[in-house]
């Protein structure tokens, strides 16, 4: 697994990172809410481990924003809070599991492995013509060639595949991928469409094409060039 660990207790970070790497996993870590959000959206992770209390903000608020932006990566919350109401709040916000400090490393590992198994069991490959979107590997696939996507690219591709043959406006894509409250540059959607086109071409897919519908938006179809 590739795991993002968001935790500001340096000693705990060292212990978790060492243990997970010894088990053969790839681990990236950060210690702030700002870095957690940007890193989770920039790279494709199998699981996120997110501390509730961070120096610059609330881990639960970070999770809420990530879910609003379409990030579905399984997430386990870490916290010293043991109150049942707070556990319920975390789960309803979008956490997939919850672990109270202190905890045994073996329990953390088992919970992460279980989250990964469940995500794999429910992942459904989406297909348009000769191109496939693989949620488990978070990749575009054609034949035996797979090209990895960032979390944002994957979220955008998922919208296009889910609505294949339909025209999606820039506003619809921005709301689905960047969140309904997004107030940045609207042409960011055009930039990411460009990224996806390039990666789709890298797979060798010939019939699946992302088309620009002038004055309307974008459409993924399987009719070829």
KEBA-665397 format. One line per 4 residues: number of its first residue (from 0); their letters; for each residue x, y, z of N, C-alpha, C, CB. Coordinates in steps of 0.02 Angstrom, whole numbers, plus 50000, padded with zeros to 5 digits. Glycine has a CB too. Example, Ala and Ser with C-alpha at 12.3 -4.5 7.8 and 13.67 -1.06 7.14 Angstrom:
2
0 = as = 50660/49716/50390/50615/49775/50390/50660/49835/50390/50565/49776/50452  50642/49888/50354/50684/49947/50357/50645/50002/50394/50704/49970/50286 .
END
This chain:
225
0 = xxxx = 50041/49940/50000/50000/50000/50000/50043/50063/50000/49953/50000/50060  50016/50115/49971/50047/50181/49978/50003/50220/50027/50053/50219/49909  50034/50244/50081/49996/50271/50138/50019/50343/50151/50006/50228/50201  49971/50387/50163/49986/50455/50186/49971/50458/50261/49944/50509/50147 .
4 = xxxx = 50021/50476/50300/50014/50483/50373/50015/50557/50390/50069/50444/50411  49962/50581/50422/49958/50651/50443/49956/50652/50519/49895/50687/50412  50012/50671/50550/50019/50667/50622/50075/50714/50643/50035/50593/50646  50065/50751/50699/50115/50800/50720/50157/50777/50779/50081/50864/50737 .
8 = xxxx = 50144/50718/50807/50186/50692/50861/50245/50656/50830/50145/50644/50908  50303/50688/50832/50362/50663/50796/50380/50591/50815/50421/50708/50808  50377/50576/50879/50396/50509/50901/50348/50457/50873/50398/50505/50978  50284/50472/50875/50234/50426/50849/50242/50417/50774/50163/50450/50866 .
12 = xxxx = 50257/50471/50739/50268/50467/50667/50325/50419/50652/50283/50537/50638  50381/50426/50688/50438/50382/50676/50420/50309/50686/50497/50401/50722  50382/50296/50740/50363/50227/50755/50318/50198/50700/50328/50223/50822  50268/50237/50680/50221/50212/50629/50256/50203/50562/50162/50260/50622 .
16 = xxxx = 50295/50253/50542/50329/50249/50477/50376/50190/50475/50368/50314/50463  50415/50181/50528/50462/50125/50530/50425/50058/50525/50504/50127/50594  50372/50051/50564/50334/49989/50564/50302/49974/50497/50281/49991/50617  50272/50024/50466/50239/50013/50401/50290/49997/50347/50198/50074/50382 .
20 = xxxx = 50347/50031/50348/50398/50017/50297/50427/49948/50306/50453/50070/50300  50434/49926/50368/50458/49858/50380/50410/49806/50353/50469/49846/50455  50346/49825/50349/50295/49779/50321/50291/49785/50245/50227/49795/50352  50334/49827/50216/50337/49832/50143/50294/49886/50112/50317/49768/50115 .
24 = xxxx = 50266/49931/50154/50223/49984/50128/50263/50047/50114/50166/49998/50177  50237/50088/50068/50267/50153/50053/50229/50205/50093/50263/50169/49975  50266/50246/50131/50234/50294/50177/50260/50364/50164/50245/50273/50250  50215/50411/50155/50231/50482/50154/50200/50512/50217/50205/50518/50089 .
28 = xxxx = 50232/50562/50246/50204/50592/50306/50207/50668/50303/50241/50568/50369  50160/50700/50337/50160/50773/50345/50128/50787/50413/50122/50809/50287  50134/50849/50436/50112/50863/50505/50066/50924/50511/50172/50873/50549  50039/50948/50455/49993/51005/50459/49931/50991/50417/50028/51070/50435 .
32 = xxxx = 49877/51027/50433/49815/51020/50396/49824/51043/50324/49759/51060/50430  49861/51097/50315/49871/51124/50247/49908/51074/50203/49910/51190/50250  49961/51045/50229/49999/50996/50190/49958/50933/50178/50064/50979/50226  49918/50914/50227/49877/50853/50220/49830/50860/50161/49837/50840/50284 .
36 = xxxx = 49798/50917/50156/49749/50927/50103/49782/50929/50035/49710/50992/50114  49836/50966/50029/49869/50971/49964/49900/50905/49943/49923/51026/49965  49930/50869/49990/49963/50806/49973/49913/50751/49956/50008/50784/50030  49858/50748/49992/49807/50697/49979/49776/50706/49910/49753/50699/50032 .
40 = xxxx = 49771/50768/49888/49741/50782/49823/49792/50776/49766/49712/50852/49822  49856/50783/49782/49907/50783/49730/49929/50713/49710/49966/50823/49752  49929/50666/49758/49955/50600/49745/49902/50546/49758/50017/50587/49789  49912/50489/49727/49865/50433/49734/49885/50388/49793/49860/50392/49668 .
44 = xxxx = 49846/50389/49846/49859/50347/49904/49806/50293/49910/49862/50389/49968  49827/50237/49939/49779/50183/49952/49740/50195/50016/49815/50115/49957  49774/50225/50066/49744/50239/50131/49774/50303/50159/49754/50179/50180  49733/50341/50195/49757/50400/50232/49747/50388/50306/49720/50465/50209 .
48 = xxxx = 49798/50402/50346/49794/50401/50419/49797/50473/50442/49851/50357/50453  49743/50497/50473/49735/50569/50485/49723/50583/50559/49678/50598/50443  49768/50621/50590/49758/50641/50660/49704/50694/50665/49825/50666/50691  49665/50691/50718/49610/50739/50727/49636/50809/50743/49562/50715/50783 .
52 = xxxx = 49683/50813/50790/49709/50878/50812/49776/50892/50780/49715/50880/50890  49778/50944/50738/49839/50963/50704/49858/51035/50723/49832/50957/50627  49921/51054/50716/49943/51120/50740/49906/51178/50708/50016/51127/50727  49887/51170/50645/49856/51226/50609/49782/51215/50593/49893/51240/50546 .
56 = xxxx = 49752/51165/50624/49681/51154/50609/49655/51087/50633/49670/51160/50537  49595/51074/50612/49557/51016/50633/49559/50962/50578/49484/51035/50649  49584/50903/50596/49588/50850/50547/49521/50830/50518/49620/50790/50577  49469/50836/50559/49402/50820/50535/49379/50869/50482/49352/50819/50594 .
60 = xxxx = 49398/50932/50490/49381/50983/50439/49418/50968/50374/49398/51054/50464  49481/50945/50380/49519/50926/50321/49483/50869/50285/49591/50904/50341  49462/50819/50323/49427/50762/50293/49363/50784/50258/49411/50710/50347  49327/50829/50290/49264/50853/50260/49277/50887/50192/49228/50902/50308 .
64 = xxxx = 49330/50928/50190/49346/50962/50127/49368/50913/50073/49401/51015/50139  49407/50863/50094/49429/50813/50045/49370/50774/50017/49479/50765/50078  49323/50755/50060/49264/50719/50036/49222/50764/49990/49221/50694/50095  49217/50828/50007/49179/50875/49965/49210/50881/49896/49175/50943/49999 .
68 = xxxx = 49275/50871/49893/49310/50877/49829/49313/50810/49792/49380/50903/49840  49280/50761/49817/49275/50697/49781/49327/50646/49798/49278/50710/49710  49370/50659/49848/49421/50610/49866/49389/50554/49906/49479/50643/49906  49393/50493/49880/49361/50436/49913/49411/50390/49947/49322/50397/49863 .
72 = xxxx = 49474/50409/49951/49525/50367/49982/49505/50346/50052/49593/50403/49983  49507/50281/50068/49491/50259/50137/49534/50296/50188/49502/50183/50143  49501/50320/50241/49535/50362/50290/49522/50337/50361/49513/50435/50284  49576/50329/50399/49571/50310/50469/49591/50370/50511/49617/50249/50484 .
76 = xxxx = 49548/50389/50558/49561/50445/50603/49599/50421/50665/49496/50481/50624  49650/50458/50684/49686/50446/50747/49671/50502/50796/49763/50441/50734  49658/50485/50858/49645/50537/50907/49650/50510/50978/49576/50567/50896  49661/50556/51024/49660/50538/51095/49590/50540/51123/49706/50584/51135 .
80 = xxxx = 49542/50564/51083/49472/50569/51105/49439/50500/51104/49433/50619/51061  49408/50483/51160/49375/50418/51164/49300/50423/51170/49403/50380/51223  49274/50484/51166/49202/50494/51174/49163/50464/51114/49186/50568/51181  49111/50427/51129/49073/50394/51076/49043/50444/51027/49017/50352/51107 .
84 = xxxx = 49018/50500/51052/48987/50550/51009/49037/50576/50957/48959/50608/51050  49100/50584/50978/49151/50609/50933/49169/50557/50880/49213/50631/50971  49170/50493/50901/49182/50440/50852/49127/50439/50799/49186/50371/50887  49066/50446/50822/49009/50448/50775/49015/50507/50728/48942/50451/50814 .
88 = xxxx = 49036/50565/50755/49045/50624/50714/49096/50612/50659/49066/50684/50757  49152/50581/50678/49205/50568/50629/49180/50521/50574/49266/50537/50663  49145/50468/50593/49121/50420/50544/49069/50452/50497/49091/50359/50579  49027/50494/50525/48976/50527/50483/49006/50580/50438/48923/50558/50527 .
92 = xxxx = 49063/50606/50457/49096/50656/50415/49130/50624/50355/49148/50695/50456  49145/50559/50360/49177/50526/50303/49234/50481/50321/49200/50575/50255  49252/50477/50386/49304/50430/50407/49280/50359/50397/49325/50442/50481  49325/50315/50377/49307/50244/50367/49322/50203/50429/49344/50216/50307 .
96 = xxxx = 49366/50227/50472/49381/50193/50534/49410/50244/50582/49432/50134/50522  49420/50221/50644/49438/50267/50699/49479/50228/50749/49373/50297/50733  49536/50256/50770/49579/50222/50818/49599/50272/50872/49642/50192/50783  49588/50252/50934/49603/50296/50991/49673/50284/51017/49551/50285/51047 .
100 = xxxx = 49710/50338/51029/49777/50334/51059/49770/50322/51134/49817/50399/51045  49818/50286/51163/49872/50248/51130/49845/50183/51100/49928/50232/51180  49882/50157/51051/49860/50096/51018/49921/50053/51002/49819/50113/50953  49908/49990/50989/49962/49944/50969/49972/49949/50894/49945/49871/50990 .
104 = xxxx = 50034/49948/50873/50048/49953/50801/50013/49898/50762/50123/49951/50788  50012/49837/50790/49980/49781/50755/49907/49795/50740/49987/49717/50796  49873/49829/50786/49802/49845/50774/49796/49897/50718/49769/49872/50839  49839/49947/50718/49838/49996/50664/49849/49962/50597/49892/50050/50675 .
108 = xxxx = 49899/49919/50594/49914/49884/50531/49855/49842/50508/49976/49839/50541  49824/49805/50554/49768/49763/50536/49709/49805/50510/49745/49721/50596  49697/49862/50541/49642/49905/50519/49656/49934/50449/49631/49962/50570  49718/49954/50437/49736/49981/50371/49729/49927/50317/49807/50009/50372 .
112 = xxxx = 49751/49867/50332/49745/49812/50284/49672/49797/50269/49780/49749/50310  49630/49800/50321/49558/49788/50312/49526/49842/50269/49522/49784/50380  49545/49905/50281/49519/49959/50240/49537/49950/50167/49545/50027/50265  49600/49930/50156/49623/49920/50087/49587/49863/50053/49699/49907/50086 .
116 = xxxx = 49575/49809/50090/49538/49752/50062/49467/49772/50043/49537/49693/50112  49435/49808/50087/49365/49829/50073/49362/49875/50013/49335/49864/50135  49410/49920/50008/49411/49966/49951/49420/49927/49886/49467/50018/49959  49463/49877/49888/49475/49836/49828/49414/49795/49809/49534/49791/49838 .
120 = xxxx = 49379/49770/49860/49321/49728/49847/49263/49767/49816/49297/49695/49911  49259/49831/49832/49203/49872/49807/49222/49913/49746/49178/49917/49862  49286/49912/49727/49308/49952/49670/49282/49922/49605/49384/49957/49668  49250/49962/49564/49222/49938/49501/49258/49974/49444/49145/49951/49497 .
124 = xxxx = 49287/49934/49399/49321/49963/49342/49269/49992/49293/49365/49911/49306  49281/50053/49269/49236/50086/49222/49268/50084/49153/49221/50159/49244  49227/50073/49102/49253/50063/49035/49217/50107/48984/49247/49989/49014  49256/50138/48941/49229/50173/48882/49272/50152/48823/49230/50252/48892 .
128 = xxxx = 49242/50115/48777/49278/50089/48718/49340/50050/48740/49297/50148/48672  49399/50072/48718/49460/50035/48734/49497/50062/48795/49507/50036/48675  49466/50107/48833/49497/50135/48893/49460/50114/48955/49500/50213/48888  49497/50102/49008/49468/50082/49072/49494/50128/49127/49485/50008/49088 .
132 = xxxx = 49452/50142/49175/49472/50179/49235/49473/50130/49292/49424/50240/49250  49532/50117/49320/49542/50067/49372/49545/50102/49440/49606/50025/49359  49493/50097/49481/49493/50132/49546/49544/50103/49595/49425/50128/49577  49557/50037/49590/49603/50006/49637/49674/50031/49628/49601/49930/49630 .
136 = xxxx = 49695/50036/49565/49762/50062/49550/49762/50137/49537/49792/50025/49490  49703/50166/49534/49693/50236/49517/49732/50253/49454/49715/50282/49576  49713/50218/49401/49750/50223/49338/49702/50222/49279/49801/50167/49332  49725/50251/49224/49694/50240/49159/49728/50180/49127/49699/50304/49113 .
140 = xxxx = 49689/50136/49097/49716/50073/49071/49690/50061/49001/49698/50014/49118  49735/50038/48957/49716/50013/48891/49761/49954/48877/49723/50069/48836  49730/49895/48867/49770/49835/48858/49811/49821/48920/49816/49841/48797  49876/49814/48912/49919/49801/48970/49957/49863/48992/49968/49745/48954 .
144 = xxxx = 49938/49921/48966/49971/49984/48984/49928/50023/49033/49987/50028/48921  49956/50037/49092/49920/50076/49144/49960/50140/49158/49911/50034/49209  49925/50195/49163/49956/50260/49178/49924/50287/49242/49948/50311/49118  49965/50299/49292/49940/50321/49358/49913/50393/49354/49995/50317/49410 .
148 = xxxx = 49861/50405/49394/49830/50471/49399/49839/50500/49469/49755/50467/49382  49843/50565/49473/49840/50597/49539/49768/50592/49564/49863/50672/49535  49757/50608/49627/49690/50604/49655/49642/50650/49617/49691/50621/49729  49665/50710/49600/49622/50758/49565/49607/50733/49494/49656/50827/49563 .
152 = xxxx = 49658/50708/49461/49647/50681/49393/49598/50623/49395/49713/50659/49362  49605/50581/49446/49560/50523/49452/49488/50546/49463/49582/50477/49509  49479/50596/49506/49411/50621/49520/49380/50649/49456/49413/50674/49575  49420/50684/49416/49395/50712/49354/49378/50656/49304/49446/50760/49323 .
156 = xxxx = 49424/50607/49298/49412/50551/49253/49350/50512/49273/49473/50504/49252  49339/50504/49338/49281/50467/49362/49216/50502/49340/49283/50461/49439  49215/50569/49342/49155/50605/49319/49144/50594/49245/49163/50680/49334  49197/50597/49206/49190/50588/49134/49168/50518/49116/49256/50605/49099 .
160 = xxxx = 49198/50468/49149/49179/50398/49135/49107/50384/49158/49227/50350/49170  49088/50411/49216/49021/50399/49242/48968/50430/49197/49015/50428/49312  48986/50482/49160/48938/50517/49117/48960/50513/49044/48930/50591/49138  48990/50456/49025/49015/50448/48957/48959/50460/48907/49045/50377/48947 .
164 = xxxx = 48976/50497/48854/48927/50514/48803/48887/50577/48818/48880/50457/48794  48894/50602/48879/48858/50663/48898/48906/50723/48899/48824/50654/48968  48880/50781/48885/48919/50842/48891/48917/50866/48963/48894/50897/48841  48975/50876/48992/48981/50903/49060/49009/50974/49055/49026/50858/49106 .
168 = xxxx = 48975/51021/49084/48998/51090/49082/49057/51100/49129/48941/51139/49100  49094/51153/49117/49149/51169/49161/49124/51178/49233/49185/51233/49137  49068/51211/49241/49040/51222/49309/49024/51156/49343/48977/51265/49305  48996/51109/49306/48980/51043/49335/49044/51007/49356/48941/51001/49285 .
172 = xxxx = 49095/51010/49315/49158/50977/49332/49191/51011/49392/49206/50978/49273  49190/51077/49394/49219/51112/49451/49184/51093/49516/49216/51188/49441  49117/51091/49515/49079/51074/49575/49092/51002/49597/49004/51084/49563  49097/50956/49549/49106/50886/49566/49177/50870/49590/49090/50843/49507 .
176 = xxxx = 49226/50903/49561/49296/50885/49575/49330/50932/49624/49335/50884/49510  49316/50997/49619/49348/51046/49663/49302/51068/49720/49370/51106/49623  49240/51048/49718/49194/51065/49771/49148/51122/49752/49231/51083/49834  49086/51122/49779/49037/51173/49762/49057/51243/49783/48971/51156/49792 .
180 = xxxx = 49103/51249/49832/49123/51315/49856/49187/51340/49822/49133/51313/49931  49211/51305/49771/49273/51324/49738/49268/51395/49709/49290/51274/49682  49318/51436/49725/49317/51505/49701/49384/51524/49668/49302/51554/49758  49420/51473/49645/49483/51486/49610/49472/51499/49536/49530/51427/49619 .
184 = xxxx = 49525/51492/49497/49521/51505/49425/49481/51449/49391/49592/51510/49394  49427/51466/49357/49385/51414/49326/49421/51375/49271/49324/51445/49297  49474/51405/49241/49508/51368/49187/49551/51311/49214/49551/51415/49147  49552/51302/49280/49589/51244/49308/49559/51179/49281/49586/51245/49385 .
188 = xxxx = 49494/51179/49267/49463/51119/49238/49492/51104/49169/49386/51127/49234  49503/51157/49130/49531/51148/49063/49602/51120/49067/49531/51215/49024  49640/51145/49116/49708/51121/49126/49709/51047/49141/49743/51161/49183  49664/51025/49186/49663/50954/49205/49635/50911/49149/49622/50945/49268 .
192 = xxxx = 49590/50937/49108/49568/50900/49049/49628/50887/49004/49513/50940/49010  49672/50936/48998/49733/50927/48959/49777/50872/48988/49772/50992/48957  49784/50871/49054/49823/50818/49086/49794/50749/49070/49827/50829/49162  49727/50744/49076/49695/50679/49063/49703/50658/48990/49621/50683/49081 .
196 = xxxx = 49696/50704/48944/49705/50688/48874/49775/50660/48861/49693/50750/48829  49824/50691/48892/49893/50668/48883/49902/50598/48911/49942/50716/48917  49873/50586/48970/49881/50519/49001/49841/50466/48964/49861/50522/49074  49783/50486/48938/49744/50439/48898/49783/50419/48835/49675/50471/48878 .
200 = xxxx = 49817/50468/48805/49858/50453/48746/49916/50407/48765/49885/50518/48716  49944/50416/48825/50000/50374/48846/49980/50301/48852/50026/50399/48913  49917/50287/48866/49895/50217/48871/49891/50184/48803/49827/50213/48906  49888/50223/48750/49880/50195/48684/49808/50188/48662/49913/50129/48680 .
204 = xxxx = 49761/50212/48703/49690/50208/48685/49678/50249/48622/49645/50234/48743  49640/50220/48575/49627/50253/48511/49554/50273/48503/49647/50208/48454  49508/50236/48534/49437/50250/48524/49407/50295/48578/49398/50186/48521  49434/50292/48638/49410/50335/48692/49441/50405/48685/49426/50304/48762 .
208 = xxxx = 49398/50455/48679/49422/50523/48666/49383/50573/48710/49414/50542/48591  49420/50621/48739/49387/50676/48775/49379/50733/48726/49429/50698/48839  49318/50749/48709/49304/50800/48659/49285/50866/48691/49249/50776/48612  49306/50920/48660/49282/50986/48679/49219/51002/48639/49337/51041/48667 .
212 = xxxx = 49165/51017/48674/49103/51037/48641/49099/51113/48647/49040/51001/48672  49113/51146/48593/49120/51219/48594/49058/51253/48625/49131/51246/48523  49072/51296/48674/49019/51334/48707/48979/51294/48757/48973/51360/48656  48998/51230/48767/48959/51188/48813/49002/51156/48867/48922/51134/48774 .
216 = xxxx = 49054/51118/48846/49095/51085/48896/49135/51028/48866/49052/51058/48953  49136/50972/48900/49177/50915/48878/49135/50851/48878/49239/50907/48923  49153/50805/48833/49119/50741/48829/49170/50686/48816/49065/50742/48774  49165/50632/48855/49206/50572/48843/49163/50524/48802/49231/50540/48910 .
220 = xxxx = 49189/50503/48744/49152/50452/48706/49201/50402/48676/49109/50485/48651  49174/50350/48646/49215/50296/48620/49213/50290/48545/49195/50232/48650  49201/50345/48511/49193/50342/48438/49257/50355/48399/49141/50391/48417  49312/50364/48435/49376/50374/48400/49388/50446/48380/49378/50331/48340 .
224 = x = 49446/50458/48349/49467/50526/48330/49416/50561/48286/49534/50524/48294 .
END
